[in-house]
Amino acid sequence: MYDWANSAFATTILSAVFPIYYATVTGATLPGNRATVYWGYTASVALMMVAICAPVLGAMADHSRAKKKFLFAFAALGIVFTLLLATLRKGDWPAASLFFILGYVGFAGSIIFYESLLPHISSPENIDRISSRGYAIGYLGGGLLLALNLAWILKPGFFLMGTAENASRISFVSVGIWWAVFSIPLFRRVPEPMATTPPEPINPVRAGFRRLARTFRDIRQYREAMKFLIAFWLYSDGIGTIIKMAVIYGTEIGIGRSSLIGALLLVQFVGIPCTMAFASLAGRLGTKRAIFRGRGIYCLVAVFGYFMTNAWHFWLLAVLVATAQGGVQALSRSLFGKMIPKAKSAEFFGFFSVSSRFAGIAGPFLFAVVSQISGTSRLSVFALISFFIAGGVFLSRVNIEEGMQAANDNSDARA
């Protein structure tokens, strides 16, 4: 249900409605393609803040046995600043960037602690299936709210909202409420994982830094997990950049709002069966090979995106993204969950987050720089293929069996 809850931010704020609002309302006073450029820099700053904090936060949660408390704090931060997006008006792009950054920090920070619960509630045999089901229900939840938001924006008069701009602001409020309400089952029903080691009698922040340093010293024990993180760092950067920049890129080249949001809505519902199909594919071919298939689809998206000119092109690319996006992300987190010790799950999912967030800095930043230099974003789209190719090279060198054995040996030693 937390996938269902937070996916509203991923769809309406991160991918669909807010990027258009940023370009056409808060950034309406900016010249040329400057709104696209500033949006790229905004996304990079948000990712950098999460990347810097994530490893220490994960270590702190493991030390204090407070994964759910940290999850609550970050979710609350994200919800508050999501609601504040509704206060933005024409020309307010500096405040829009600030509110989005803080909202994204809350969103991404909460996911670190949410995902760290996964190894505690699932056996290694079921982790692919459970992770994929989470992503699938997230697609459904985010898609349903996005469909409602799209209806408001396209027919604001029918819903007594006046203008599409007002409807967009109301949609931001709906995301905050949705996120808050549907987070309740997790906080009420999912137990805090039991402590496997006694807490150290020192300040949690200090303990977090100490545990982080110890993890760096012990990195050789988790060599395959760290090799996978490098691969994930690369290909997830390309995925994340497409998610963050697709709509604002489409706006720049003249594709209409209804086609942009409608295509992303299609992604949500096509993504549900495709995510589950990837879980089945992983069962037949293996998790790593299934991820390879999804990475290949993204290479096609990067190539075709360069030539995109019409609305139907955007719809076609949306279908391609839908076939791979949820499956690759779900299998990536479950594969990583197989190769880490449960006692340090929050700490290691902090590394998992940091690898994607630091990597995610490069993609939007590269997109923004190339767009600013060339005056168009087409070359930026094509450049993303390099992330998928490099990620595939590193992924091919990961030995999953060795990674799982190292995690099990370490858990046995701790027991």
N, C-alpha and C positions, 0 to 999 in steps of 0.2 A: 504493500500500500504506500510505502514511502516513494517507490519508483513512480507510482500513480500521482502522488502529491507533487513531487519536485519537477516532474516532467512538464508541468504547466509553465514553469519558468523557462525551461529549455526550448519550448515551442514558441510561446507568445513573446517572451522577452528576448531570449537569446537569438532566435532564428527568424521569426516571422514579423510580428507587428512592430516591436520597438525599433529594429533597424530602419524600417521605412519611416517611422515617426521621427527618428533621429535625423534622417536625411531630408525629409520634407517639411518638418515643423521646427524642431529645435535647431537644426542646422540650415534652415532656409535662407539665412542671411550670409552664408558662406559662399565664396565664389567657386565656379568650376566644379571639379570633383573633390573639393576639399573636405566635404562631409564624409565621403568614403575613406579618405586618408585619415581623418581624425578618428573615425570609427575603428580603423585598424590599429591605431596607436592606443586607443582606449582599451580595446580587447587585450593588447599586449601588456599594458600596465596591470590590468586586473589579473591576468595569468601570472605575472611576475610576483604580485603580492601573495597569491596563494602558494606559489612555488617556494617562496622563501620561508613561509610559515609552516607548510605541511609536515615536513619531517619531524620538527620539534613538537608540533601539536599531537602527532601520532604517538610519539614517545611519551609525552605527558599523559595521554589517555591510558596507555598501557601501564604506566607507573601508578596512576591514581585509580585505576579500574573504574573509569568514568566515561566510557565511550558514549553512552546515551546522554549524559549531561553536556558533553562537548557538542554532540549532535544538536541538542536542543538550542544551545547558545548560538551556534552558527545559523541554524534554520531561522531563529528569531531575527538575527541581523539581516538575513536575506529577505525575509518577509517585510520587515519595516521599510527597507529601502526600495523594495518593489512597490509598495503602496505609495511611497513618496514620488515615484515616477509620474503619478497622476497630477502632480502640481506643476509640471513643466509646460512652458508655453513657447511661442515662436522666439527664436534667438537664444534660448536658454541652453545652448549646447555645452558650455562648461559645467553647469549643474547636472545636465543629463549624463555627461561622462562620469562625474563624481558619483552620482547615485547608482549608475549601472555598475561601476567598479565595486562599490561596497555591497551592492546586492549580489554581485557575482561571487565575491569573497564568501559571503554567507552560503550561497548555493553550493559552491565547490567545496568549501570547508566542511559542510554538513555531510557531503557525499563520502569524504574520507572516512568518517566515523561510521556511517551507514554501511559502507562496503567492508569495513573491518569486522562487522558482525557476521559476514557471510561464512567464514570458515567455522564459526561456532555453532551455526544452526544447520550445517549440512555435512554429510559425509563426502569424502573424495569422489565416490561413485555417482553422487547426485548433484554435484556442485555445478556442472555445466547446465543441467536441466533447470535447476532453481534460479541460477543467474539469468538464463535466457527467458524464463517466465517473468522474472522481475522486469527485464527490459520490455517484454511484450506488453505487460499490463501498463507499463509506463507510456508506451506508444498509444495505447487505448485512452488512458486518462488525459494525456497531453493533447491527443487528437480531438477528444470530445470538447474540451474547453476551447481549443483553437477554432473548432467548427462554430461554436456559439459566438466567439469573438468575431469571427469572419462575418457571420450573419449581422451582428450589430454594426460593423463597419460598412458593409455594403448596403444595408437598409436602416440607417440610423433613425430616419423619420418613423418607420414602422414600429421601432422599439422606444419611441419618444426620447431619443438621445440627441436630437438636433442635427449635428454634423458628424462626419466621419472622424474628425479630430476629437470631438467629445467622446465618441464611442471608443476610440483608441485608449483614451485616458481611463474610461470605465473598465476596459479590458485589463489594464494594469492592476486596478483594484481587485478585479475578479481573480487574478493570479495569486495575489497575496492571500486572499480569503481561502481559495482552493488549497493552496499549499499548507496553510495553518490547519484547516479542518481535517484534511486527509492524512496529516501526520500523526493524529491522535492515536490510531490503532498501534502504531509502532511503539509509542511511549507507554501505552497501557499494557500491551500484550507481549512484547519481546523482552526477555529478561536480560539484565546486565550480565555479561559473561563472568563466570567464577574466576577468582584470582588463582593463577597457577604458581606464582611466587610471591612471598611476602613483600609488601611495599617498603621502599627505602624511607627511613625517617628523616627526609629532607624536603625542602620546598619543591613542589611539583615542577616548576619551571626549570630549576636547577637539575632535578632528576631527569627531566626531558632531555636537556642538553647532554647529560652524562650518558644516558641510554643511547642517544644518537651517536655520540663518539664511540661507544662500545660497538655499535652496529657497524660503523666504518672499519673498526679494527677486526671485526669478525667476518668481513665481507667475503673472504675466500670460502667460507662454509656454504654460501648461497650463490656460487658463481653462475649457475645456470639461470637463476632468477634474475640476477643483475644483467646477464646477457640479454634476457628477454626484455628487461626494462629499456635497454638501449634500442632494441627493435621497436618496441611499443612507442618509445619517445619519438621515433622518426615517423612511422606511419600514422600515429594518432595526431601528429602535428598537421599532416595533410587533411585528415578527417575533420579535425576541429576548425581549421581555417575555412574549409568549405561550409561548415555549419554556420560559422559566424559571418562570413562575407558574401554568401550566395545571394541573399535578398538585396543587400545594398548594392551589389554588383549588378543585379538585374534591374534595380531602379535606375542606376547610372546609364544603362544602355537602352532604357526606354520601355521596359516591360511593365505593364499595368499592375496596380496593386492587387486587383482581384486574382489575376493569374499567379502572381508571386505567392500570395497567402494560400490560394487554392491548391497550388502544386505542393506546398509544404504540408498542407492538410492531407493530401494524398499520400505523402511519405509516411505520415503517422499510421494510416490504416493499412497500407500495403506492407509496412514494416512489421506489423503484428505476425502474420503467418510466415513472413520471410525470416524473422528472428527465430521462430520455433523450427523452421526448416534448417537453419544453420546448426541448431542444436542436434538435430537428427543427422545432419551431414557430418558433424564432429564425431558422432557415434559410429559412423561407417568408415570415415577416412582418417579420423584422428583430429584433435583440436587444432594442431598446427597447420595441417593441410587445409582445413576449412577456413582458417584465417587467411591463408595464401589466396584462396579463391576470392574472398572479399576484397583483398588488397588489389587484385587484378581488375576488379570492377571499378575501383576508384581511379586506377590509371586511365581507364576509358573515360571516366567523368572529367578528369583534368584535361584530356585531349579535346573532347567534344566541347567543353566549356569555352575553350579559346575561340571556337567558330560560332558560338551561339549568337543569334541575331533576333529571332522571333520568339513569341510566347510559347509556341508548341515545342520549341527546342528546350525551354526551361522545364516544361512538363515531362518531356522524355528523360532529361537528366534527373529529375526528381524520382522517377520510377527506378532508374539505375541505382541511385543513392539508397532508396528504400530497400532494395534487395540485399544490400550488404551492411548498411550502417549499424543496425541493432545487433546483428549477428556477430560482426567483428568486435564490437565493444563488449558484448556479453561474454563471448568466448575469451577475450583478452583478460578480463578481470577474473574469470573462473580459472583460466590457465595459471595466472599468477597466484591465485589462492591455493592451488595444488602444490606450489613450490616454496611455500613459506611456513614457518612454525606458527602454530596457533597462539602461543604465548606472546608473540610479538606482532600479531596481525595488524593492529592499528598503526604501529610504527612502520611496518613494511608497506601497508596500504598508503601511508604517508609518502613513502618513497615512490610508490606506484603513481600517486597523484602528482608528486613533484616532477617526476619524469615527464608526464604528459603536460603539466603546466609550464615548466621551463621550455619544453619542446614547443608548446603552444605559443610561446612568446615569439619564436622565430617565424612561424608561418604568417600570422597577421602583420608582423613588423615588415617582413619581406614583401608581403602583398602591398602594404602601404607605401614602402619606399619605391618599389618598381612602379606603382601607380603614379606617385608624385613625380618621378623622373620622366616617365614616358607620357604622362598626361592621359593615360587610359589604363584600365585594369585587365585588359585581355592577356598581356604578357604575364601578369601576376598569376592568373588562373593556370596558364600552361606550366609555369615554374613549379607548381605544386607536385607535378609528377615525380620530381626528384626525391621527395620525401617517401613516396610509396615504393620506389625502386630500392632506395637505400635501406628502408625498413625491412623489405623482403630479404635482402642480402644478410642482414644480421639475424633475422628470424630463422633462416635456414641453418644457422650454426648453434641453435639452442637444443640441448639434449633434455627433453622433458623428464625422462625416466631418472636420469641422474639428479635433476632438480628435486623431484619428489622424494628420492631416497635421502638426499641431504636434509630436507625438511623433517622427514620422519626420524632420522638418526638424531637430529638435534632435539626433537620433542622427547624422544626416549631418554636422552641424556638428562634433560631437565626434569623429567619425571623421576 
